[in-house]
């Protein structure tokens, strides 16, 4: 028996998207990358706000035709495999960011024009810092190796990607006094799918009816908390607390902090920072 069905023409512009697992990794990574980019902009005194929007997949021709032209892009290498990717800015937007480095926050977008050698040098400094932020945002224990390679002029004509492949295009928005613009982050679909898949946690071992509780115990998550210090307040003192009040704790700045696992003291150490995150460095193990 045969069934008559309408045959739809394949349109490569409506390409398959990332798998659900890879999409979750990419969303987390790129949202955090936007946070790191904002930290860089704030550090340099540039009045701008970056926000992650979405990732879509398109054929190379369609994807590149959607980029601003002219643009200036950072060519990056991602991961140990040095996956090529570009971070593309409309020329006027990049000029506004470069001028922000010099303390000028424009209320109108500069006209698109070729950048001077000095402006290109300042843009490279921004690109290098953005590359560090993208690496630091990678959602695994170790940051992903990311390197800025060179600046690219007019990405759509630079022949960076095979015309036969699908591309994954991430769109960020950036808001400045002059208005809102887009930043595009582009890599090949297959390579982005692969590196996001590598960031997924290893599947938990399958349990069997005869599995013992001792075999499952290492898989049980335990809460770990670090205690900054303590202070005792009367009821009236607690009720009178307000925004801006400072509580003096019983801990001095030279004392080791205590980390508790499932409520029991387990480690002693000191607070610190890794990239943009607070950390706890273990100096001693508390004996039972």
TISE-190772 format. One record per residue (C-alpha): x, y, z; residue in three letters. Coordinates in nm, 3 decimals, padded with zeros to 5 digits. Each point is the difference from the previous one (the first is absolute). Last residue first. Example, Ala and Ser with C-alpha at 12.3 -4.5 7.8 and 13.67 -1.06 7.14 Angstrom:
BEGIN
x, y, z, rest
01.367, -00.106, 00.714, ser
-00.137, -00.344, 00.066, ala
//
This chain:
BEGIN
x, y, z, rest
03.708, 01.366, 06.258, unk
00.311, 00.187, -00.117, unk
-00.055, 00.335, -00.169, unk
00.196, 00.011, -00.324, unk
00.230, 00.300, -00.045, unk
00.086, 00.281, -00.241, unk
-00.289, -00.033, -00.247, unk
-00.032, 00.297, -00.239, unk
-00.362, 00.124, -00.027, unk
-00.113, 00.179, -00.318, unk
-00.198, 00.309, -00.106, unk
-00.051, 00.028, -00.376, unk
00.102, 00.263, -00.256, unk
00.332, -00.161, -00.087, unk
00.084, -00.225, 00.294, unk
-00.040, 00.194, 00.325, unk
00.100, -00.056, 00.361, unk
-00.130, -00.110, 00.339, unk
00.229, -00.186, 00.241, unk
00.004, -00.349, 00.141, unk
-00.128, -00.250, 00.251, unk
-00.168, -00.327, -00.096, unk
-00.254, -00.253, 00.129, unk
-00.224, 00.156, 00.265, unk
-00.333, -00.193, -00.008, unk
-00.323, 00.151, -00.140, unk
-00.021, -00.224, -00.308, unk
00.355, 00.105, -00.083, unk
00.111, 00.306, 00.196, unk
00.276, 00.238, -00.107, unk
00.166, 00.199, 00.279, unk
00.180, 00.328, -00.062, unk
00.360, 00.049, 00.110, unk
00.066, 00.302, 00.220, unk
00.212, 00.290, -00.127, unk
-00.293, 00.227, -00.087, unk
-00.140, -00.049, 00.349, unk
-00.317, -00.204, 00.063, unk
-00.246, 00.097, 00.276, unk
-00.198, 00.208, -00.247, unk
-00.050, 00.376, -00.010, unk
-00.337, 00.073, -00.166, unk
-00.022, 00.308, -00.220, unk
-00.325, 00.190, -00.054, unk
-00.058, 00.137, -00.353, unk
-00.360, -00.119, -00.037, unk
-00.164, -00.039, 00.339, unk
00.031, -00.204, 00.317, unk
-00.241, 00.109, 00.278, unk
-00.176, -00.337, 00.026, unk
00.329, -00.183, 00.056, unk
00.104, 00.241, 00.275, unk
-00.339, -00.032, 00.172, unk
00.019, -00.380, -00.009, unk
00.351, 00.004, 00.144, unk
00.287, -00.067, -00.232, unk
00.276, -00.261, 00.002, unk
00.264, 00.003, -00.273, unk
00.150, -00.272, -00.216, unk
00.263, -00.038, -00.272, unk
00.054, -00.060, -00.370, unk
-00.121, -00.360, 00.012, unk
00.064, -00.197, -00.318, unk
-00.271, -00.240, -00.114, unk
00.016, -00.342, -00.164, unk
-00.321, -00.187, -00.086, unk
00.042, -00.370, -00.077, unk
-00.099, -00.163, -00.330, unk
-00.051, -00.380, 00.013, unk
00.206, -00.173, -00.271, unk
00.269, -00.128, 00.237, unk
-00.275, -00.179, 00.202, unk
-00.130, -00.209, -00.290, unk
00.249, -00.284, 00.028, unk
-00.037, -00.010, 00.378, unk
-00.378, -00.024, -00.044, unk
00.054, -00.330, -00.177, unk
-00.101, -00.067, -00.359, unk
-00.193, -00.327, -00.041, unk
-00.292, 00.150, -00.191, unk
00.247, 00.172, -00.234, unk
00.086, 00.369, -00.024, unk
00.128, 00.156, -00.318, unk
00.315, 00.203, 00.046, unk
-00.057, 00.377, -00.015, unk
00.053, 00.152, -00.341, unk
00.316, 00.211, -00.033, unk
-00.077, 00.368, 00.037, unk
-00.046, 00.197, -00.323, unk
00.289, 00.228, -00.097, unk
00.112, -00.227, -00.285, unk
-00.344, 00.036, -00.157, unk
00.044, 00.377, -00.013, unk
00.330, -00.052, -00.185, unk
-00.165, -00.233, -00.252, unk
-00.315, 00.201, -00.068, unk
00.215, 00.311, -00.050, unk
00.219, -00.195, -00.244, unk
-00.295, -00.134, -00.198, unk
-00.179, 00.337, -00.020, unk
00.307, 00.194, -00.115, unk
00.081, 00.306, 00.207, unk
-00.138, 00.354, 00.008, unk
-00.039, 00.261, 00.274, unk
-00.202, 00.301, -00.115, unk
-00.025, 00.332, 00.185, unk
-00.322, 00.196, -00.047, unk
-00.081, 00.368, 00.053, unk
-00.211, 00.208, 00.237, unk
00.001, 00.378, 00.040, unk
00.250, 00.286, 00.001, unk
00.027, 00.000, 00.380, unk
00.102, -00.365, -00.016, unk
-00.183, -00.332, -00.011, unk
00.165, -00.315, -00.133, unk
-00.206, -00.292, -00.126, unk
00.155, -00.344, -00.035, unk
-00.080, -00.231, -00.289, unk
00.152, -00.344, -00.030, unk
00.030, -00.146, -00.348, unk
00.060, -00.373, -00.048, unk
00.120, -00.064, -00.354, unk
-00.089, -00.283, -00.235, unk
00.265, -00.118, -00.243, unk
00.023, 00.010, -00.381, unk
00.136, 00.355, -00.031, unk
00.309, -00.102, 00.204, unk
00.068, 00.279, 00.250, unk
00.262, 00.277, 00.023, unk
-00.045, 00.127, -00.355, unk
00.065, 00.366, 00.103, unk
-00.288, 00.151, -00.198, unk
-00.279, -00.025, 00.260, unk
00.254, 00.076, 00.275, unk
00.071, 00.350, -00.130, unk
00.330, 00.070, 00.180, unk
00.142, -00.271, 00.225, unk
00.209, 00.069, 00.312, unk
00.246, -00.269, 00.101, unk
00.047, -00.319, 00.199, unk
-00.169, 00.057, 00.338, unk
00.043, -00.320, 00.198, unk
-00.245, -00.212, 00.198, unk
00.092, -00.302, 00.213, unk
-00.320, -00.096, 00.177, unk
00.004, 00.074, 00.371, unk
00.036, -00.305, 00.223, unk
-00.271, -00.132, 00.232, unk
-00.259, 00.028, -00.273, unk
-00.251, 00.265, -00.105, unk
00.218, 00.213, -00.233, unk
-00.042, 00.360, 00.121, unk
00.375, 00.046, 00.059, unk
00.075, -00.077, -00.366, unk
-00.256, 00.250, -00.131, unk
00.133, 00.260, 00.245, unk
00.360, -00.056, -00.113, unk
-00.109, 00.040, -00.364, unk
-00.179, 00.325, 00.093, unk
00.325, 00.127, 00.154, unk
00.196, -00.081, -00.317, unk
-00.266, 00.164, -00.218, unk
00.006, 00.317, 00.210, unk
00.379, 00.028, -00.033, unk
-00.032, -00.070, -00.373, unk
-00.249, 00.288, -00.028, unk
00.253, 00.234, 00.161, unk
00.261, -00.102, -00.258, unk
-00.254, 00.039, -00.283, unk
-00.081, 00.350, 00.126, unk
00.369, 00.094, -00.006, unk
00.040, -00.138, -00.353, unk
-00.301, 00.203, -00.111, unk
-00.335, -00.169, -00.046, unk
-00.171, 00.006, -00.338, unk
-00.340, 00.165, 00.005, unk
-00.354, -00.059, 00.118, unk
-00.132, 00.327, 00.143, unk
00.016, 00.037, 00.376, unk
-00.319, -00.096, 00.184, unk
-00.166, 00.286, 00.185, unk
00.009, 00.081, 00.374, unk
00.369, -00.083, 00.006, unk
00.179, -00.101, 00.319, unk
00.349, 00.151, -00.028, unk
00.238, -00.104, 00.281, unk
00.280, -00.132, -00.221, unk
-00.115, -00.360, 00.037, unk
-00.347, 00.127, -00.093, unk
00.151, 00.112, -00.332, unk
00.090, -00.364, -00.065, unk
-00.353, -00.110, 00.090, unk
-00.154, 00.262, -00.232, unk
00.238, -00.100, -00.278, unk
-00.105, -00.363, 00.049, unk
-00.365, 00.100, -00.040, unk
00.073, 00.203, -00.313, unk
00.189, -00.292, -00.155, unk
-00.277, -00.251, 00.066, unk
00.144, -00.257, 00.236, unk
00.070, -00.372, -00.065, unk
00.138, -00.258, 00.244, unk
00.144, -00.276, -00.219, unk
00.057, -00.370, 00.061, unk
00.265, -00.251, -00.103, unk
00.022, -00.324, 00.202, unk
00.352, -00.022, 00.143, unk
-00.031, -00.374, 00.079, unk
00.115, 00.069, 00.356, unk
-00.287, 00.240, 00.044, unk
-00.112, 00.301, -00.201, unk
00.217, 00.196, -00.243, unk
-00.117, 00.358, -00.052, unk
-00.025, 00.239, -00.296, unk
-00.115, 00.336, 00.137, unk
-00.227, 00.184, -00.240, unk
-00.023, 00.339, -00.169, unk
-00.311, 00.072, -00.205, unk
-00.084, 00.161, -00.331, unk
-00.244, -00.156, -00.063, unk
-00.224, -00.100, 00.288, unk
-00.057, -00.374, 00.016, unk
-00.317, -00.154, -00.142, unk
00.167, -00.091, -00.330, unk
00.247, -00.210, 00.199, unk
-00.273, -00.221, 00.147, unk
-00.190, -00.042, -00.326, unk
00.311, -00.100, -00.194, unk
00.130, -00.231, 00.271, unk
-00.320, -00.197, 00.048, unk
-00.185, 00.088, 00.317, unk
-00.012, -00.106, 00.364, unk
-00.139, 00.219, 00.278, unk
00.131, 00.096, 00.345, unk
-00.185, 00.255, 00.213, unk
-00.005, 00.328, 00.193, unk
00.300, 00.056, 00.229, unk
00.013, 00.350, 00.150, unk
00.279, 00.259, -00.014, unk
-00.023, 00.334, 00.184, unk
00.203, 00.308, -00.091, unk
00.153, 00.304, 00.170, unk
00.370, -00.071, -00.056, unk
00.207, 00.068, 00.313, unk
00.265, -00.260, -00.089, unk
-00.087, -00.219, 00.299, unk
-00.370, 00.043, -00.077, unk
00.050, -00.125, -00.355, unk
00.201, -00.300, 00.121, unk
-00.262, -00.091, 00.261, unk
-00.270, 00.031, -00.267, unk
00.191, -00.244, -00.219, unk
00.019, -00.244, 00.292, unk
-00.378, 00.018, 00.050, unk
-00.057, -00.054, -00.373, unk
00.225, -00.307, 00.019, unk
-00.215, -00.129, 00.289, unk
-00.306, 00.008, -00.225, unk
00.209, -00.161, -00.275, unk
00.111, -00.294, 00.213, unk
-00.340, -00.071, 00.155, unk
-00.179, 00.018, -00.334, unk
00.269, -00.209, -00.172, unk
-00.014, -00.276, 00.262, unk
-00.380, -00.018, -00.015, unk
00.010, 00.006, -00.381, unk
00.250, -00.287, -00.007, unk
-00.239, -00.214, 00.204, unk
-00.306, 00.091, -00.209, unk
00.181, -00.061, -00.327, unk
00.097, 00.312, -00.193, unk
-00.234, 00.113, -00.273, unk
-00.083, -00.154, -00.335, unk
00.010, 00.232, -00.297, unk
-00.270, 00.236, -00.123, unk
00.222, 00.184, -00.247, unk
00.078, -00.337, -00.156, unk
-00.352, -00.014, -00.152, unk
-00.104, -00.352, -00.089, unk
-00.308, -00.003, -00.222, unk
-00.300, -00.161, 00.161, unk
-00.154, -00.315, -00.145, unk
-00.372, -00.031, 00.063, unk
-00.099, -00.352, 00.086, unk
-00.178, -00.274, -00.194, unk
-00.001, -00.317, 00.204, unk
00.099, -00.337, -00.137, unk
-00.132, -00.342, 00.088, unk
//
